[in-house]
Amino acid sequence: MSKYAFGIDVGGTSVKLGLLTTEGEVLEKWEIDTDVSDDGKNILPDIAKALKDKMAEKQISADEVAGAGIGLPGPVDEDGFINKAVNLHWDRKFNVEEELSGLLSGMRVKAGNDANVAALGEVWQGAGKGYKEMVMVTLGTGVGGGIIHDGKIVAGADGAGGEIGHLCINPEETISCNCGNCGCLEQYTSATGIVRLLNEELERSDEDSMMRNREITAKDFWECVGKGDKLCLRVAEKFGEYLGLGLSIIANVLNPKVFVIGGGVSRSGELILPYIEKNFKAHVFHACADAKIVRATLGNDAGLIGAAKMVID
Ligand code: ZN
């Protein structure tokens, strides 16, 4: 019986690594730099070396390790193929599981998309614990998503399941999203999206606001919402309208028990939730309306915890 599992969360600047028990306790976590030189060809060998070094340091043998799970910033299909990852300078389609397993002397490796893997972390050890039907929405620089059905990740046919950020919720939009389409959820509810909504509102009226004549960040914006700034309250309503509408569409399709809201924006506090809930209730089909909306609890660790879970049981 294996006692340990490794969780790996690969980002464009650093790789977060974790040594966990198969019960889900994080025994140790550390980071290495992501070396994107030479089309990112050193990334997997660097990770393999880090894990081997850790096993030597802790005197852990291969048969004590259930495997290594790895979350990656790109679409990963059920068989472990990743189809390009821009942030890692990977410009080809290849099987990450086979390649990393080969570098780790045949250790079991499972790969997944980072947002999906974070959702698995939250459903295993975080805000979604105890639920089998859960959807996670990550509000950061962009908007990511992960769907958990029957306790497992829904990766979809092309590994692109759960791309909630690119739901079109405003067909009238004329400005393009990073994906090339217009009117995506991400354009209004990511940190960048919120800043954009706020700037539009500041231009539209000359009403006084605490956010005038200063650098605008999503974090400061939510602080001003908390202080009751009228203009900011209106923008928070708009944010809630878009996200509430988006979640209602997802709820009608998947009927989850809980939505877990993660990412930097969610760290602004509980005050973001009523704006989402109100608009969610306004649009959702009655039989799907009981879904709870809560904040994530694992923070940056959700990725490595979920990654480890992929190789356990
Ligand atoms: Zn988009």
Residues whose N, C-alpha, C, O or C-beta is under 5 A from the ligand:
A	BS01	ZN	G165 H166 C177 N178 C179 N181 C184
